[in-house]
Amino acid sequence: MLHIIDDIRQQAALKLDQAKRSEQGQYMTPAPTAELLASMFDNFSGDVSLLDAGAGVGSLTAAFLQRVVQEGGVNKITATAYETDKVLINNLHNSMALFAEVAGEQKIQWHSNIIPADFIESAVNQLQAISFDATPITRYNKAILNPPYFKIGSKSRHRKLLQQVGIETGNLYSAFVALAIKLLEPGGELVAITPRSFCNGPYFKGFRDILLEDTALKKIRVFNSRTKAFKGDKVLQKM
Ligand SMILES: C[S@@+](CC[C@H](N)C(=O)[O-])C[C@H]1O[C@@H](n2cnc3c(N)ncnc32)[C@H](O)[C@@H]1O
Protein backbone atom coordinates (compact mmCIF):
# COMPACT_ATOMS: atom_id res chain seq x y z
CA MET A 1 0.00 0.00 0.00
CA LEU A 2 2.78 2.47 0.88
CA HIS A 3 4.29 2.35 -2.61
CA ILE A 4 0.88 3.20 -4.12
CA ILE A 5 0.59 6.22 -1.82
CA ASP A 6 4.17 7.18 -2.65
CA ASP A 7 3.27 7.18 -6.36
CA ILE A 8 0.21 9.32 -5.61
CA ARG A 9 2.45 11.71 -3.65
CA GLN A 10 4.92 12.07 -6.51
CA GLN A 11 2.20 12.57 -9.13
CA ALA A 12 0.35 15.09 -6.92
CA ALA A 13 3.57 17.05 -6.28
CA LEU A 14 3.91 17.66 -10.04
CA LYS A 15 0.41 19.14 -10.15
CA LEU A 16 0.98 21.57 -7.30
CA ASP A 17 1.53 25.24 -7.93
CA GLN A 18 5.33 25.14 -7.51
CA ALA A 19 5.53 28.83 -6.65
CA LYS A 20 3.15 28.32 -3.74
CA ARG A 21 4.77 25.16 -2.39
CA SER A 22 7.11 27.04 -0.15
CA GLU A 23 4.36 29.39 1.02
CA GLN A 24 2.09 26.42 1.84
CA GLY A 25 4.96 24.38 3.32
CA GLN A 26 4.15 21.49 0.98
CA TYR A 27 7.19 19.24 1.50
CA MET A 28 5.80 15.77 1.62
CA THR A 29 7.08 12.67 3.36
CA PRO A 30 8.55 9.82 1.32
CA ALA A 31 7.50 6.30 2.38
CA PRO A 32 10.70 5.30 4.30
CA THR A 33 10.51 8.42 6.48
CA ALA A 34 6.76 7.93 6.99
CA GLU A 35 7.45 4.35 8.14
CA LEU A 36 10.08 5.60 10.56
CA LEU A 37 7.58 8.04 12.08
CA ALA A 38 4.91 5.33 12.43
CA SER A 39 7.45 3.06 14.14
CA MET A 40 7.89 5.60 16.94
CA PHE A 41 4.48 5.07 18.57
CA ASP A 42 4.69 2.95 21.72
CA ASN A 43 1.20 1.76 22.31
CA PHE A 44 -0.82 0.06 19.59
CA SER A 45 -4.03 -1.39 20.98
CA GLY A 46 -7.74 -0.79 21.33
CA ASP A 47 -9.57 1.88 19.38
CA VAL A 48 -7.51 4.54 17.65
CA SER A 49 -8.57 8.12 17.02
CA LEU A 50 -5.85 9.43 14.70
CA LEU A 51 -5.09 13.04 13.74
CA ASP A 52 -3.08 13.83 10.59
CA ALA A 53 -3.02 17.64 10.39
CA GLY A 54 -1.74 18.96 7.06
CA ALA A 55 -2.17 15.49 5.63
CA GLY A 56 -1.05 15.99 2.03
CA VAL A 57 -2.04 12.82 0.17
CA GLY A 58 -2.17 10.84 3.45
CA SER A 59 1.35 9.36 3.46
CA LEU A 60 1.61 9.40 7.25
CA THR A 61 -1.83 7.89 7.80
CA ALA A 62 -0.81 5.18 5.30
CA ALA A 63 2.34 4.36 7.27
CA PHE A 64 0.33 4.31 10.51
CA LEU A 65 -2.25 1.91 9.01
CA GLN A 66 0.52 -0.28 7.61
CA ARG A 67 2.03 -0.67 11.08
CA VAL A 68 -1.38 -1.54 12.54
CA VAL A 69 -1.90 -4.14 9.81
CA GLN A 70 1.54 -5.64 10.47
CA GLU A 71 1.18 -5.76 14.25
CA GLY A 72 -2.55 -6.21 14.89
CA GLY A 73 -4.17 -5.34 18.21
CA VAL A 74 -6.30 -2.47 16.91
CA ASN A 75 -10.02 -3.01 16.25
CA LYS A 76 -11.10 0.37 15.05
CA ILE A 77 -9.43 3.43 13.53
CA THR A 78 -11.08 6.82 13.14
CA ALA A 79 -8.72 8.88 10.99
CA THR A 80 -9.13 12.65 10.79
CA ALA A 81 -7.11 14.46 8.13
CA TYR A 82 -6.93 18.22 7.68
CA GLU A 83 -5.77 19.63 4.35
CA THR A 84 -6.31 22.95 2.57
CA ASP A 85 -4.90 22.32 -0.92
CA LYS A 86 -7.54 21.27 -3.47
CA VAL A 87 -5.19 19.06 -5.51
CA LEU A 88 -4.06 17.25 -2.37
CA ILE A 89 -7.60 16.95 -1.00
CA ASN A 90 -8.70 15.16 -4.21
CA ASN A 91 -5.82 12.74 -3.84
CA LEU A 92 -6.53 12.30 -0.14
CA HIS A 93 -10.03 11.05 -0.97
CA ASN A 94 -8.48 8.34 -3.18
CA SER A 95 -5.97 7.43 -0.49
CA MET A 96 -8.68 7.15 2.17
CA ALA A 97 -10.71 4.86 -0.12
CA LEU A 98 -7.65 2.60 -0.41
CA PHE A 99 -7.12 2.66 3.39
CA ALA A 100 -10.75 1.63 3.92
CA GLU A 101 -10.20 -1.37 1.62
CA VAL A 102 -6.96 -2.39 3.32
CA ALA A 103 -8.48 -2.02 6.79
CA GLY A 104 -11.61 -3.94 5.71
CA GLU A 105 -9.46 -6.87 4.50
CA GLN A 106 -7.94 -7.02 7.98
CA LYS A 107 -11.32 -6.72 9.75
CA ILE A 108 -10.33 -3.36 11.19
CA GLN A 109 -13.26 -0.93 11.41
CA TRP A 110 -12.23 2.16 9.45
CA HIS A 111 -13.80 5.62 9.56
CA SER A 112 -12.24 8.62 7.89
CA ASN A 113 -12.98 12.27 8.12
CA ILE A 114 -11.29 14.60 5.62
CA ILE A 115 -11.60 18.18 6.83
CA PRO A 116 -10.85 20.59 3.97
CA ALA A 117 -10.17 23.49 6.30
CA ASP A 118 -7.46 25.47 8.02
CA PHE A 119 -6.27 23.32 10.93
CA ILE A 120 -5.22 26.32 12.99
CA GLU A 121 -8.60 27.99 12.76
CA SER A 122 -10.51 24.77 13.40
CA ALA A 123 -8.36 23.69 16.36
CA VAL A 124 -8.51 27.14 17.96
CA ASN A 125 -12.32 27.17 17.59
CA GLN A 126 -12.56 23.78 19.25
CA LEU A 127 -10.23 24.70 22.10
CA GLN A 128 -12.16 27.90 22.70
CA ALA A 129 -15.42 25.97 22.73
CA ILE A 130 -14.13 23.89 25.66
CA SER A 131 -13.18 26.90 27.71
CA PHE A 132 -16.33 28.90 26.94
CA ASP A 133 -19.13 26.40 27.27
CA ALA A 134 -17.61 23.03 28.11
CA THR A 135 -18.73 21.67 24.71
CA PRO A 136 -17.26 18.19 24.20
CA ILE A 137 -14.79 18.19 21.28
CA THR A 138 -13.07 15.52 19.23
CA ARG A 139 -9.93 14.37 20.98
CA TYR A 140 -7.28 12.08 19.57
CA ASN A 141 -5.21 9.34 21.15
CA LYS A 142 -2.67 9.36 18.30
CA ALA A 143 -1.38 12.22 16.16
CA ILE A 144 1.11 11.92 13.30
CA LEU A 145 2.34 15.11 11.69
CA ASN A 146 4.63 16.53 9.08
CA PRO A 147 3.29 20.05 9.51
CA PRO A 148 3.82 22.92 7.08
CA TYR A 149 6.92 25.02 7.80
CA PHE A 150 6.51 28.72 7.31
CA LYS A 151 6.87 31.85 9.38
CA ILE A 152 3.73 33.32 10.91
CA GLY A 153 3.84 37.11 10.80
CA SER A 154 3.48 38.89 14.14
CA LYS A 155 0.30 40.66 12.99
CA SER A 156 -1.17 37.81 10.95
CA ARG A 157 -4.58 36.21 11.43
CA HIS A 158 -2.94 32.94 12.49
CA ARG A 159 -0.85 34.70 15.14
CA LYS A 160 -3.96 36.34 16.60
CA LEU A 161 -5.93 33.09 16.57
CA LEU A 162 -3.11 31.24 18.34
CA GLN A 163 -2.85 33.93 21.01
CA GLN A 164 -6.54 33.39 21.82
CA VAL A 165 -5.66 29.90 23.14
CA GLY A 166 -2.41 30.93 24.82
CA ILE A 167 -0.03 29.80 22.07
CA GLU A 168 2.72 32.29 21.28
CA THR A 169 4.71 30.99 18.34
CA GLY A 170 6.00 32.28 15.03
CA ASN A 171 6.05 29.25 12.72
CA LEU A 172 3.31 27.06 11.28
CA TYR A 173 5.12 23.88 12.33
CA SER A 174 5.28 24.76 16.01
CA ALA A 175 1.68 26.05 15.86
CA PHE A 176 0.44 22.74 14.40
CA VAL A 177 2.32 20.65 16.97
CA ALA A 178 1.20 22.84 19.90
CA LEU A 179 -2.45 22.62 18.80
CA ALA A 180 -2.24 18.87 18.21
CA ILE A 181 -0.82 18.43 21.74
CA LYS A 182 -3.76 20.37 23.13
CA LEU A 183 -6.22 18.17 21.21
CA LEU A 184 -4.72 14.90 22.50
CA GLU A 185 -6.42 12.77 25.12
CA PRO A 186 -4.47 12.35 28.36
CA GLY A 187 -1.87 9.65 27.67
CA GLY A 188 -2.19 10.16 23.90
CA GLU A 189 0.88 9.94 21.66
CA LEU A 190 2.12 12.42 19.09
CA VAL A 191 4.87 11.85 16.54
CA ALA A 192 5.97 14.79 14.40
CA ILE A 193 8.79 15.54 12.01
CA THR A 194 9.87 19.16 12.31
CA PRO A 195 12.90 21.36 11.85
CA ARG A 196 15.08 21.48 14.95
CA SER A 197 14.96 25.27 15.20
CA PHE A 198 12.56 25.00 18.16
CA CYS A 199 15.39 23.72 20.37
CA ASN A 200 17.01 27.09 20.95
CA GLY A 201 16.45 30.80 21.05
CA PRO A 202 13.72 33.03 22.52
CA TYR A 203 11.64 32.79 19.33
CA PHE A 204 10.43 29.27 20.25
CA LYS A 205 10.35 29.61 24.05
CA GLY A 206 6.53 29.53 24.22
CA PHE A 207 6.49 26.35 22.16
CA ARG A 208 9.18 24.71 24.30
CA ASP A 209 7.15 25.56 27.42
CA ILE A 210 4.13 23.72 25.96
CA LEU A 211 6.30 20.72 25.04
CA LEU A 212 7.87 20.50 28.48
CA GLU A 213 4.72 21.23 30.51
CA ASP A 214 2.11 19.27 28.56
CA THR A 215 4.06 16.28 27.26
CA ALA A 216 6.73 13.75 28.18
CA LEU A 217 9.33 13.59 25.43
CA LYS A 218 10.02 9.91 24.93
CA LYS A 219 11.90 9.57 21.66
CA ILE A 220 13.92 12.00 19.59
CA ARG A 221 15.43 11.09 16.25
CA VAL A 222 17.78 13.65 14.77
CA PHE A 223 18.22 13.57 11.00
CA ASN A 224 21.70 14.62 9.94
CA SER A 225 20.47 15.57 6.54
CA ARG A 226 17.17 17.14 5.59
CA THR A 227 17.67 16.05 1.99
CA LYS A 228 17.93 12.39 3.05
CA ALA A 229 14.76 12.48 5.16
CA PHE A 230 12.88 14.07 2.27
CA LYS A 231 14.64 12.28 -0.58
CA GLY A 232 12.39 12.49 -3.61
CA ASP A 233 10.88 15.82 -2.64
CA LYS A 234 12.34 19.30 -2.76
CA VAL A 235 13.01 20.56 0.71
CA LEU A 236 12.65 24.07 1.90
CA GLN A 237 16.14 25.34 2.50
CA LYS A 238 15.16 28.40 4.52
CA MET A 239 13.14 27.54 7.60
C1 LIG B 1 4.91 19.53 5.00
S1 LIG B 1 3.44 19.14 4.10
C2 LIG B 1 3.22 17.48 4.66
C3 LIG B 1 2.13 16.72 4.00
C4 LIG B 1 1.92 15.31 4.57
N1 LIG B 1 1.64 15.35 5.99
C5 LIG B 1 3.14 14.46 4.34
O1 LIG B 1 3.78 14.11 5.33
O2 LIG B 1 3.45 14.15 3.19
C6 LIG B 1 2.23 20.09 5.01
C7 LIG B 1 0.82 20.04 4.45
O3 LIG B 1 0.01 20.94 5.21
C8 LIG B 1 -0.93 21.57 4.35
N2 LIG B 1 -1.33 22.83 5.00
C9 LIG B 1 -0.70 24.03 4.95
N3 LIG B 1 -1.34 24.93 5.71
C10 LIG B 1 -2.41 24.28 6.24
C11 LIG B 1 -3.47 24.67 7.13
N4 LIG B 1 -3.52 25.90 7.62
N5 LIG B 1 -4.39 23.74 7.49
C12 LIG B 1 -4.34 22.47 7.00
N6 LIG B 1 -3.36 22.05 6.16
C13 LIG B 1 -2.41 22.93 5.79
C14 LIG B 1 -0.16 21.77 3.04
O4 LIG B 1 -1.03 21.91 1.94
C15 LIG B 1 0.67 20.49 3.00
O5 LIG B 1 0.00 19.49 2.30
The ligand as a MOL file (V3000), in Angstrom:
LIG
                    3D

  0  0  0     0  0            999 V3000
M  V30 BEGIN CTAB
M  V30 COUNTS 27 29 0 0 0
M  V30 BEGIN ATOM
M  V30 1 C 4.9070 19.5320 4.9950 0
M  V30 2 S 3.4420 19.1350 4.0980 0 CHG=1
M  V30 3 C 3.2220 17.4750 4.6650 0
M  V30 4 C 2.1330 16.7230 4.0020 0
M  V30 5 C 1.9220 15.3150 4.5690 0
M  V30 6 N 1.6410 15.3520 5.9880 0
M  V30 7 C 3.1350 14.4600 4.3430 0
M  V30 8 O 3.7820 14.1070 5.3330 0
M  V30 9 O 3.4470 14.1460 3.1910 0 CHG=-1
M  V30 10 C 2.2270 20.0890 5.0080 0
M  V30 11 C 0.8190 20.0400 4.4470 0
M  V30 12 O 0.0120 20.9360 5.2080 0
M  V30 13 C -0.9260 21.5720 4.3460 0
M  V30 14 N -1.3310 22.8280 4.9970 0
M  V30 15 C -0.6950 24.0340 4.9540 0
M  V30 16 N -1.3410 24.9280 5.7130 0
M  V30 17 C -2.4120 24.2800 6.2420 0
M  V30 18 C -3.4660 24.6660 7.1280 0
M  V30 19 N -3.5180 25.9040 7.6150 0
M  V30 20 N -4.3940 23.7390 7.4900 0
M  V30 21 C -4.3400 22.4750 6.9960 0
M  V30 22 N -3.3610 22.0460 6.1630 0
M  V30 23 C -2.4100 22.9270 5.7950 0
M  V30 24 C -0.1600 21.7730 3.0430 0
M  V30 25 O -1.0300 21.9140 1.9410 0
M  V30 26 C 0.6690 20.4860 3.0000 0
M  V30 27 O 0.0030 19.4880 2.2970 0
M  V30 END ATOM
M  V30 BEGIN BOND
M  V30 1 1 1 2
M  V30 2 1 2 3
M  V30 3 1 2 10
M  V30 4 1 3 4
M  V30 5 1 4 5
M  V30 6 1 5 6
M  V30 7 1 5 7
M  V30 8 2 7 8
M  V30 9 1 7 9
M  V30 10 1 10 11
M  V30 11 1 11 12
M  V30 12 1 11 26
M  V30 13 1 12 13
M  V30 14 1 13 14
M  V30 15 1 13 24
M  V30 16 1 14 15
M  V30 17 1 14 23
M  V30 18 2 15 16
M  V30 19 1 16 17
M  V30 20 1 17 18
M  V30 21 2 17 23
M  V30 22 1 18 19
M  V30 23 2 18 20
M  V30 24 1 20 21
M  V30 25 2 21 22
M  V30 26 1 22 23
M  V30 27 1 24 25
M  V30 28 1 24 26
M  V30 29 1 26 27
M  V30 END BOND
M  V30 END CTAB
M  END
